[in-house]
Amino acid sequence: MRLFYIVCVLVLPLLFGGGGTFARETDQGGMTIFVAKDIITMEDSMPRASAVAVADGRIVAVGSLDSLKSWIDARGAKIDRRFEDKVLMPGFIDPHVHPSLPAVLTQFPFLAPDDWELPTGTFPGATTPEAYLVALKNQAKEYFDDPDRDDKVPFISWGYHQLWHGEINRKKLNEIFGDKPVLLWHRSFHELIGNDAAYDLIGVTESDVANVEEADWESGRVWENGFVAVLPKLTFLFEPERYKKGMKNFALMLQQGGVTSAMDMGVGIFGDPEGEMALIKETMGKDVPARVVLTPIITYFIAEKMSPQAALKKTEEWEKGSTDNVIFDKHFKLMMDGAIYSGLSQYKYPGYLDGHEGVWMAPLDVTYDFAKTFWNAGYQLHAHTNGDKSAEALLDILRKLQEQNPRVDHRMTLEHFAYATKDQLKQMEALGMMVSANPYYQFILSDMYADKWLGEDRARNMVPLGDAQKLGINVSLHSDNPMAPLNPLLLAWTATNRTTIGGKKNNESQKLSLDEALQAITINAAWQMRMEDEIGSIRAGKKADFVVLEEDPYEVGPEGLKDIEIWGTVFEGKVYPLVNGVRGDSE
């Protein structure tokens, strides 16, 4: 009997099971081993693998199926071979998104200079005034001809930009659309332009913006703080069913981009952080394959006339409501200058070609007071910063913070990075600052800004990632959706090719290499979230978050990055396929 036991248990597996692997392939124990054509780990110690073992939502081991034999023998495992013809990478990370922006904007059609593929449809871009007006009229006709439309909601189209689409104001919208209410939402998101019928419908009057500098009632245009003053009138945006549907669009956009972790870089952007957080938590529930880290934003507290100390207390209260997928983790966002798309960023001499000036989102002394309060409380600071004058101001703030309370490994992050000088980058490196960049800026804006606003030298050097990388600054890439599509591979493509929407080349010395770009959407982004021990690479002990690709980025090269198809994602060990672009049932 004993001899029979030895033969069955010890000898047969060696003869027929490859050291136990074959015998355990259908084992339904707690461990799953995913076998792939290739696994790109983003770990220098083992850059490539072909199998990864997962249990309890985490990575147990990485290597080949044979190298995992000891784990299989010890625990048993289910061998999952569905990815044998696919490539796994760490789940992509977008460290700067705004869930509520696509939740609001995908309620409406897009019409921008660039093309958009969204869960709600395909929206071709318009790059001339003539093409824009034709498409706008067609969109409006479809809306107003819809018998089921809500009469309390004006027609809204997002994506207008004056440099491509010409100057459009209240008078022109009145002439084109008459008594039909129309609002144009600027490509920057920070501006609205409406006709008389639209403002009458939503109840906006001249007195609502009378004391706001960033409003021109005559032209029907409100921007920055004027835009913030009008937002409370747009109550239909936040009707539960509309808003919830929009938030589901955002969750699907994450997966379509292969994103398993993201940072909301501005909770409270619409003035109701509790309501926004509640909906994010509801939408990002257990069946959504992604986590979101929430970052309170300075502008909410300033609008509420709260002191920095009161803002800190409120933020600490919010942190108690973190869930598994929606997390507060001691991040705080400052706002320096205005929107890059609106031409409201702050630039040093010689400024803008046409002589206009940028804006500060808050007085710099107020910004410093908030920064000091949250810095001293141990928070990581992030700062919306676009122009070199704004970068200079942020550097000054960091120096003052370090003088009054020195901190190591503070990871202050300059967000967006539209333009900064090499001298400033050297200072940033010396001060321990990081860069979270939107490389799409130079793709979409450089041609127009070279001609209209900044001149060739500065416009072609927008988003100078090459200089930052050479200096050893930690660099990540983000979408700031909808400032760019929520597609990390597209962002990597823009950073490695530096080709514009018009087919021109920007300063090629500022390119990232392919490997640097992939680090910027994985492990570098994890570092900026202070989650490098949890996400960003495929290594034992980390979260089992993967993106499943149909092709190897290193094989297709920089030119092919944006065309790689995403099969789906794995989030904490659960497989979530995309079926015809829509999330399938988790497995």
N, C-alpha and C positions, 0 to 999 in steps of 0.2 A: 504493500500500500504506500509506504514511504517512497519507494522508488517511482511509483506512478505519479506521486505529487511532484517530485523533483523534475521528472520529465515534462509534465504539463506546465508547471509554473516557471521553470528556469530554462529548459532546453528549447521547447517549442517557440517561445517568443524570439529567441536568438535565431532560429532557423527561418522563421516566416515573417518576423515583424520588424526587421531592421533595428534590433536592440529595444523592442517594445513599442516603437512608433506605430507600426501597422496594427498591432493588436489593440491600440487605444484610440484609433481614429474615430470611433463612434461612441467613445466614452462620454457620458453626459455629466461629468464632474464639474467642478466650479471653474475650471480653467479652459480657455479657448486659445488655440494657436492659429493665427491668421498667416497663411502662406501666400506670398505675393511674387510676381515677376521680379520686382525689386522694391526694396524699402530704403528710402533716403532718410537717414536718421537725423541729419544736421548735428551729429556728434563726431568730432575729429577722431576720437579713439576707435570708432567703428562707423565710418561714413555710410557703408552699404550693408544690407542684410537681406534675407529672403524669408524670414519667419519672425513673428513677434507673439509672445505668450501674454495673455491678458486674464486677469481675475480681479473681481471686486472693483471693477472700473479703473484699474491701474495696470501698468506694464509690469509683468513679472520678469521677463527676460527677452533678449533680442539676439538674433544670430541666424543660423541655419536650422532646419528641422533636426538634423543630426546633432547639432550642438545643444539642442534643448532636450536631449534624451533624458538627462538626469531629472529634469523637472517633470517630464511625462511619466517616468517610472515612479517618481515619488508621489505625484498627485493625480495622475490620470488627466486626460485632456480631450477635448473635442477638436479635431483638426478641421479648420474651415478653409477650403481651397477656392472659394469663389473669386479671390483676387489674384489667381495664378497668372492671369494675363494683364494685370494692372500694376500700377505703381503707387505705393503708399508714401506719404510725407506726413510730418507733424501737422495737425490741424492748423490752418492758417489763422493768423491773429490780425485783427484790425484795431489798433489802439486808439482810434479817434473816430467815433461815429456819433450820430444823434438819432436814436430810435424814433423819436417823435417827429422828426422831419420827414422821413419817408412815410411814416404813419399818416401824416397830414397831406403831403404832396401827392402821394399815389392815389388820393381820392380824385385827382384831376389829371387831365392830359398834360404831357410834356411837349414843349416846343422850344428847343434850345439850339445853339450853333452845332452841338454834337449829337450823335445818334444815341438813343437809349433803348435798351432791352429790359423790360420790367415784368413782374408777374401780371401786370395789368395790360400788357401789350407792347408792341414795337412802335417807337416814335422817332421817325427820321428827323435829322437836324435840318435847319435852314440857315444858310450862311450869307444871305443877301436880304435887304429890306423887302424887295419884291416877293421873294420866295416866302419870307416870314408872313407877310400880310395875306397872301393867298392861303397858306396853311392855317393861319389864325382864323380867318373868316370861315373856312371849312369846319374847323373844330367848333367854333361858336354856333354855326348853323346846326350841326349835329346835336349840340347840347340843347339849343332852344327848340328844336323840332321834336325832342323827346317828350312824349306825353306824360311820362312818369317822373320827370324832373321835379325837384323841390323848388317851388317858387320863391322860397326864402333864401335861396343860395344863388349868388351871382355866378356867371360863367368865369372860371379861373383857369388860366394857362400859365404853367411855370416854365421859365427858361429864357425870357426876353433879355437881350443885352444890346445896349445902344450902339456899340462898336460894330456889330454885325447887322443889326436890324433897324438902324436909324433912330432918330429921336421920335419918341411917341409920348404924348402927354394927354391930359384930360380933354383938351379941345379936339385933338385928333380922334380919340376914342369916341367922343360925342358925335363927331361927324360920321364915323364909320358905323357905329352901332346904335345911335339914337337913344331910345328909351330902354334898350336892353342893357342890363347891368353887367359890366365887364371889369375884371381886375387882372392886371398882368403882374405875376409874381416874378421878380427879377432873378436872373441866373445866380446871383449872389445869395439868394434867400433873404437878404437883409433889406430888401426894398419892395414896395408895392406902388403901382400906378393904377388909378381907377378913373372911371367916368362919373358923371353926375348921378346916373341911375344906380350905379354900384354903391356909392357912398350914401345915397338916400336909403337904399335898401338895407344896408347894414347899420345905419344910424350914426354915421360919422359926420361930424360937423366941423367947421373951421375952429370953433372954440376948443375942440378936443386936442388940437395940436398948436394952439395959438402961442403957447409959451415954450415950444420945443424947437430948437434950432434946426434939427434935421428933418424939416418938413417944408414943402413949398405947396401951399394950398392952391395957388393959381394953376400950377401945372398938374395937380393931382398926385404928386409924388411924395411919399414918406419913406425915410430910410433910417437905419440904425435906431436911435432913441425915438424918432418919430414913428417908425414901424412898430416899436414896442408899445407905443401909446395907442395904436390902432388895434393891436391884437385882441384886446378884451372884447372888441365888437364882433369878432369873428367866431361867435359862440358855436356856430354850426360845425366848425372844424372838429369840435370835441364831443359831439353827440356820441354817446357810447357805442352805438353800432357802427357808425362811420369810422370812428377812431380805432375801435377794436379790429375792424377789417383792415385798416391801414397798418396797424401794428403786426398783424399776421403777415402782411406783405413784407414787412421788414424782416421778420423771422425767416421767411422763405428766402429772401435775398441773401441773408447770411449763409444759408446752406448752399445756395446756387453758386456763391463765391468760394465755397470750401472753408468758410470761417467757423471755427468752433469756440473762439473766445474774442470778445470785443470790449472796448471801453466806451461807455456813454460819456462823452466829454462835455456835459452841460445839462444835468438834470435840473429842471426848473426853468428851462429856456422859454417855456410858454407861460410861466407865472403860476403854475399849480403843481409843485413838485410832489405833493402827497398823492394827488390824483394820477399824475404821470407814473409815479413809482408803482401804484396799485395796478395799473393796466400793464405795465411792463412785467410785473410779477405774474399776473394772470396769463399773459401771452407766452412768456418764457417759462412755461411750466415743465413738467417732467417729460413731456413728449417732444420738446424742442431740443435739437442737438447742439446747443450752444449755451455759454454763460456770458453774462454781461456784468462788468464792474461799473458802478455809478460814480460820477464825479460832480459834486455840487459846483455851481458857477457863480462868480462874484456878482454878475449883473442882476441876478434874482434878489440877492440880499440888499443891493443898493436901491433897486426899485421899491423894495419893501421898507426902505429907510431903517434897516437893521444895522447895528454896530458890528464891527468885526467880532467882538466877544459874543454877541447874541447869535451871530452866524455860526460861530464855532459850536456853541451850545446846541443849536438846532441841528447841525450836522451830526453831532454825537448822538442825538436822539434818533435820527434816521438810521444810523449805523446799527442800531439794535434790531432793525427790521430786516436785516440781510437774510436771504434764503440760499439754498444750494446753488441756484443758477443766477440769482440777482444779488450782487454783493456790493457793499460799501467797504472800502479798504484804505481809508486815510489818504485820499487824493483830493486836491482842490484846484480849481481852474481860475486863473486870472485872465482878463481880457485887456490887451494892450491897444492895438490900433484897429482901424475899421477893415471892412471886407476887401480882399484883393480883387474880386470880380467887379466890385463897384468903383474901383480906383480910389478907395478911401484908406489905403495903407499909408503909413507914415514913412517918407523917404527923406534922407539927408540931401544936402545940396548935390545936384542941381534940381531936385524935386521932379515934378511932372512937366512934360514938354509943353502942355497947354497952360501951365501956371496954376492949375487948381491944387488944393491942398487936401491931405488926408485928415482923419479925425482920431482923437483918442476916445476909447470906449468909456473911460472914467478918468477923472483927474489923477495924475500920477502919484500925488501924495496919498490919495484915498486907496489907490491900488497897493501902495507900499504898506499902509496900515493893515489891510487885509492879509497881504503876504506875510507880514511880520507875525501876526496873530496865529496863523495856521502853521507857519514855519516853526515857531516856538512850541507848538503843540505836537510837532513831529510829523506833520503831513508832508507828502510829496506834492510839490507845486508844478502845475502845467500852465503855460501861458500862450494864448492865441497871439502870435507875433508874426507879422508879414514883412514889413519894410525894414531897411537897415537903421532908420532912426528909432524904430520901435525896438529892434534888437539891442541897440545901444542903451535904451532906457531900461530894458530888462536886465542887462548886464550890470547896470548901476544898482538896481534893486538887489540883485544877488550879492554884490559886494557888500552892501549895507547889512544885509541879513547875516552874512558870514562874520562881519565885524562885531555885531552885537550878540550873536549866538552861533559860534562856529559849529558846523555839522559835517561829518564825513558821510559819504555814500548817500547824499541827499537826493540825487537823481532828478533835480529840476529839469524839466523838459520844455524846450522851445517847440511849440506846435505850429505847423504849417510850413514855415521856412521858405517863403516866397523869394526873399532876397536878403543876403547878408554878405559882408565883405570877408575876405580871408583873414584880415586882422581880427575881426570880431570872432571868427571861428577859433583862432588861436587862443583868444581870451576865454571863450566858452570851454575849450578843452582844459585850460589851466584851472578853471573854476569848477570843473566836474559836471558841466551841463550836458544834456543829451538833446538829440534832434528827432522829432517825429514829423516827417515831411510828407507833403502831398505832391508827388512828382507829376501829377496830372496838370498842375498849373502851367508848367513850361510847355506841355503838349498843346493845351488849348489856348493859352493866352499869349505866348511869346510873339507870334506873328503880328497880332494886332497891337500889342503893347510896344513892340519895337517901332511901329509906325506912328502910333497915336499918343502914347503916354510916357514911355521910359527911354526910348532910343535903343539902337541895336545892341550896344555894349552891355547894358544892364539886363535888357529883356532876354538876350540869348544866354545870359548867365543865371537866369532864374533857377531856383532850387539847386544850389551848388553842392550836390551830394558828393561829388568826387573829392572836393577839398575837405569836406567833413570827414570822409572815410580815410583819407590820407593822414589826417591828424589824429586818428584813433578815436573819434567821437562815436558813441553808440548811436546808430542810425536805424530808425524804423520807417516804414511806409504806411500811410493811412489814406482812407478815402474821404473822410469827413462827409460821407454821403448826405446830400446829393451833390456836393462840390466835385466829386468824381464817382463813377460807378463803384458799387460795393463788390469789387473784383480784384483781389490781391495779385493775381497773375497779370492782369492788365496794368496794375500799378508797377509791377516789376518790369513789364515790357516798356513802359514809358521811361523808367529809370535807367534801363540798360541800353535803350536805343536813342533816346533824346531826339525823336523825330516829331515834328509838330503836326497839328491837324491839317495844315496846308502842305505837308510833305517836305518841309525844310528841316535842316539839321541845326540844333542848338549846340552850344559850346560842348564839344565831345569830350573834353578833358573832365567834364563833370559827370560822365557816365559812371554808374556802378557796374562792376563785373556781375556776371550771372550769379555766382556764388554769393556775392555781397547782397544782391537784391533778394535772393531767397532767404538769407539770414534775416533781412530786414522785415520779412513778413512772417517769421517764425521766432527764432531764439532771441533776436534783438528786441522784438516787440514784447516778448515775454519779460525780458529784463526791465523794460520801461514800465511794465505793469507790476514789477516786483514779484513776479510769479515764475521766475526762471527755474525754480526747483519743482514746479508743478507741470508746466506746459512748455511748448516751444521746440522740443526735440523728442526723439523716440529713444528713451533710456529707461532702464529698470527703475521703478519707483514713481515715475511720473504718471499723470493722467493718461488713460488710453484714448487719446484724441488723435484721429488721423483724417486726412483728406485722401480720397481715392481718385487717382488720375488715370486717364486713358493712355497718356504718353509720359515719357521721362523728360522733365524740363532740361536736363543737361544734354539730352540727345537732340531735342528740337532746337536748342540754342535760343539766344535772346530774341531772334526774329519771330519764333513760333510760340512764345510764351502765352500770348493773349488768346491763342486759338486752341489751347489744350482743353479738352472736354473733361468736366468733373462728373464722375460717376455718382458720387455721394460722399458721405462722411461717416466716420465712426466716432461716437461721443461716449466717453467713459465706458468703452467696450461694447456698446450697442451699435449695430449697423443700421444706417439710415440711407437707403438708396434714393436717388432722384429718378422718378419715372415721368418721362416727357416734361422734364423741368419742374416737376412738383414732387414734394416729399412723399415717399412711399412709407408703408408701415415699417416701424422699427423691428429689427430681428435680433 
